[in-house]
Amino acid sequence: MLEGGNKTLRRSKRIRSSLMKVVAPDTEPIHIQSSSSVAKLPARTGISTENSKKASAKRSLQQGSPRPTGVECRYATISLAKLHPEIVKRNDDQRIRGDGTITDSVMHTMLSQNTTDANKNAAWINLKQTFPTWSQVAECDDIRRIETAIQVAGLAKTRAERMRTILRTVKEERGEASLEYIRDFSDQQVKQELSRFKGLGPKTISCVLLFCLGRDEFPVDTHVMRITQKMGWVPRKASREEAYEYLNEMIPNDVKMDLHCLLVRHGKVCHRCAANGRPQFPPEDGSKLDCPLVQVSSWGGAVPIDPSLVRSCKDMEQPILKKIKVEIIPELPKSKGTR
């Protein structure tokens, strides 16, 4: 769900205004009060409900000014967008597709778990060519056909069983193999409904909310988790679920999508931010990126002055502040004889 031009413009002005206040040339760095340079997550209470987790995260806001601050989030967003403009351009060009069914989004996201983008997309195309409709997947009694179609993505047996179970369940309950009925659900209702299915964890559901339903969500995958820990936004001991709850409370809604997309990309190409210092897609010329996040953890909530950031803000704001769709579902190959 894309936001209108006027709303985006108003949002852009608000963010640029906040940046001008904290990143102005020829002034001293502005320090954000913080009890520590590393964010403190709320203590575990043993209660697993959504509301209790959010309440715990909110209580942590009253213990001073935990990180990340909104200023830090916007610095990271703009700095990474300057470094990875191809991500912004690609998604800006492709975000309006008209094929965002919820069932497609859920199944596509399930295929993306623990595999590469190339394998995920290959599995998706194979699956849709073998089973043009989701009802055919639900009605397929030979699970091996589904496994074969998605084998390239790995974990074929587990994925096939879970995907078919979801489709069969909703068809039995609602008469069709479709998840469109959740489109008008609240965020909490979507989470409750989808989380009853095996294979749909917090990260997968968060991606569906963000990319398909256009909600203000900040999914935490392995790249986001690793980089936010390096920046001191999330403690090393935090679980993925704790980080998800906490960061969704702390990161401003207007940069959640952009920052998530950029952190994922950065984690795949930056030697410093990649797992074990081995990026999945290092620069082709053998060089290493000049990472703009390298000193964030040492700032303790301060954002040092960078006049170039202010000068580039006006040019950068329009592409990076739009709701951009990263998980683009690949188009199926056109049949022969069609244009």
Solvent accessible surface area in square Angstrom, and as a share of the most:
residue,aa,sasa,rsa
1,M,158,0.71
2,L,73,0.37
3,E,45,0.20
4,G,47,0.45
5,G,59,0.57
6,N,112,0.57
7,K,103,0.44
8,T,9,0.05
9,L,80,0.40
10,R,134,0.49
11,R,20,0.07
12,S,0,0.00
13,K,113,0.48
14,R,143,0.52
15,I,5,0.03
16,R,66,0.24
17,S,51,0.33
18,S,35,0.22
19,L,4,0.02
20,M,78,0.35
21,K,148,0.63
22,V,22,0.13
23,V,1,0.00
24,A,28,0.22
25,P,58,0.36
26,D,146,0.76
27,T,74,0.43
28,E,139,0.63
29,P,52,0.32
30,I,77,0.39
31,H,135,0.60
32,I,41,0.21
33,Q,152,0.68
34,S,39,0.25
35,S,84,0.54
36,S,40,0.26
37,S,47,0.30
38,V,67,0.38
39,A,3,0.02
40,K,107,0.45
41,L,30,0.15
42,P,33,0.21
43,A,86,0.67
44,R,177,0.65
45,T,79,0.46
46,G,81,0.78
47,I,102,0.52
48,S,88,0.57
49,T,79,0.46
50,E,29,0.13
51,N,114,0.58
52,S,27,0.18
53,K,44,0.19
54,K,71,0.30
55,A,39,0.30
56,S,10,0.06
57,A,0,0.00
58,K,109,0.46
59,R,124,0.45
60,S,2,0.01
61,L,75,0.37
62,Q,151,0.67
63,Q,113,0.50
64,G,49,0.47
65,S,38,0.25
66,P,18,0.11
67,R,1,0.00
68,P,1,0.01
69,T,18,0.11
70,G,24,0.23
71,V,25,0.15
72,E,2,0.01
73,C,0,0.00
74,R,37,0.13
75,Y,21,0.08
76,A,1,0.00
77,T,1,0.00
78,I,6,0.03
79,S,12,0.08
80,L,0,0.00
81,A,0,0.00
82,K,83,0.35
83,L,54,0.27
84,H,6,0.03
85,P,78,0.49
86,E,80,0.36
87,I,9,0.05
88,V,8,0.05
89,K,134,0.57
90,R,98,0.36
91,N,0,0.00
92,D,37,0.19
93,D,96,0.50
94,Q,67,0.30
95,R,45,0.16
96,I,129,0.65
97,R,68,0.25
98,G,86,0.82
99,D,49,0.26
100,G,26,0.25
101,T,59,0.34
102,I,0,0.00
103,T,4,0.02
104,D,23,0.12
105,S,14,0.09
106,V,0,0.00
107,M,0,0.00
108,H,2,0.01
109,T,7,0.04
110,M,5,0.02
111,L,0,0.00
112,S,22,0.14
113,Q,43,0.19
114,N,134,0.69
115,T,37,0.21
116,T,54,0.32
117,D,68,0.35
118,A,75,0.58
119,N,53,0.27
120,K,10,0.04
121,N,47,0.24
122,A,39,0.30
123,A,0,0.00
124,W,6,0.02
125,I,41,0.21
126,N,61,0.31
127,L,0,0.00
128,K,27,0.11
129,Q,102,0.45
130,T,52,0.30
131,F,3,0.01
132,P,83,0.52
133,T,69,0.40
134,W,26,0.09
135,S,39,0.25
136,Q,81,0.36
137,V,0,0.00
138,A,3,0.03
139,E,105,0.47
140,C,9,0.06
141,D,124,0.64
142,D,56,0.29
143,I,31,0.16
144,R,165,0.60
145,R,119,0.43
146,I,0,0.00
147,E,33,0.15
148,T,95,0.55
149,A,7,0.06
150,I,0,0.00
151,Q,121,0.54
152,V,64,0.37
153,A,4,0.03
154,G,31,0.30
155,L,107,0.53
156,A,16,0.13
157,K,124,0.52
158,T,57,0.33
159,R,11,0.04
160,A,0,0.00
161,E,70,0.31
162,R,90,0.33
163,M,0,0.00
164,R,41,0.15
165,T,78,0.45
166,I,2,0.01
167,L,0,0.00
168,R,74,0.27
169,T,33,0.19
170,V,0,0.00
171,K,55,0.23
172,E,146,0.65
173,E,96,0.43
174,R,127,0.46
175,G,60,0.58
176,E,105,0.47
177,A,8,0.06
178,S,21,0.14
179,L,0,0.00
180,E,65,0.29
181,Y,48,0.18
182,I,0,0.00
183,R,90,0.33
184,D,139,0.72
185,F,54,0.23
186,S,56,0.36
187,D,50,0.26
188,Q,59,0.26
189,Q,91,0.41
190,V,0,0.00
191,K,24,0.10
192,Q,113,0.50
193,E,28,0.12
194,L,1,0.00
195,S,63,0.41
196,R,113,0.41
197,F,14,0.06
198,K,160,0.68
199,G,19,0.18
200,L,8,0.04
201,G,30,0.29
202,P,70,0.44
203,K,59,0.25
204,T,4,0.02
205,I,5,0.03
206,S,0,0.00
207,C,9,0.05
208,V,1,0.00
209,L,0,0.00
210,L,1,0.00
211,F,16,0.07
212,C,11,0.07
213,L,4,0.02
214,G,18,0.18
215,R,46,0.17
216,D,56,0.29
217,E,8,0.04
218,F,0,0.00
219,P,0,0.00
220,V,2,0.01
221,D,16,0.08
222,T,69,0.40
223,H,29,0.13
224,V,0,0.00
225,M,22,0.10
226,R,37,0.13
227,I,0,0.00
228,T,0,0.00
229,Q,26,0.12
230,K,52,0.22
231,M,0,0.00
232,G,3,0.03
233,W,0,0.00
234,V,1,0.01
235,P,30,0.19
236,R,161,0.59
237,K,189,0.80
238,A,13,0.10
239,S,42,0.27
240,R,107,0.39
241,E,72,0.32
242,E,40,0.18
243,A,0,0.00
244,Y,13,0.05
245,E,15,0.07
246,Y,0,0.00
247,L,0,0.00
248,N,21,0.11
249,E,43,0.19
250,M,25,0.11
251,I,4,0.02
252,P,28,0.18
253,N,77,0.40
254,D,19,0.10
255,V,1,0.01
256,K,8,0.03
257,M,11,0.05
258,D,4,0.02
259,L,0,0.00
260,H,10,0.04
261,C,4,0.02
262,L,1,0.00
263,L,0,0.00
264,V,28,0.16
265,R,66,0.24
266,H,0,0.00
267,G,2,0.02
268,K,28,0.12
269,V,10,0.06
270,C,1,0.01
271,H,42,0.19
272,R,76,0.28
273,C,0,0.00
274,A,4,0.03
275,A,50,0.39
276,N,145,0.74
277,G,36,0.34
278,R,197,0.72
279,P,16,0.10
280,Q,84,0.37
281,F,94,0.39
282,P,63,0.40
283,P,31,0.19
284,E,182,0.81
285,D,119,0.61
286,G,66,0.64
287,S,53,0.34
288,K,145,0.61
289,L,52,0.26
290,D,127,0.66
291,C,10,0.06
292,P,33,0.21
293,L,0,0.00
294,V,70,0.40
295,Q,108,0.48
296,V,2,0.01
297,S,40,0.25
298,S,88,0.57
299,W,46,0.16
300,G,24,0.23
301,G,0,0.00
302,A,4,0.03
303,V,2,0.01
304,P,47,0.30
305,I,43,0.22
306,D,49,0.25
307,P,52,0.32
308,S,41,0.26
309,L,4,0.02
310,V,24,0.14
311,R,177,0.64
312,S,25,0.16
313,C,4,0.02
314,K,135,0.57
315,D,114,0.59
316,M,34,0.15
317,E,18,0.08
318,Q,79,0.35
319,P,42,0.26
320,I,2,0.01
321,L,7,0.03
322,K,45,0.19
323,K,15,0.06
324,I,2,0.01
325,K,32,0.14
326,V,32,0.18
327,E,46,0.21
328,I,29,0.14
329,I,16,0.08
330,P,27,0.17
331,E,125,0.56
332,L,76,0.38
333,P,83,0.52
334,K,145,0.62
335,S,76,0.49
336,K,206,0.87
337,G,86,0.83
338,T,79,0.46
339,R,252,0.92
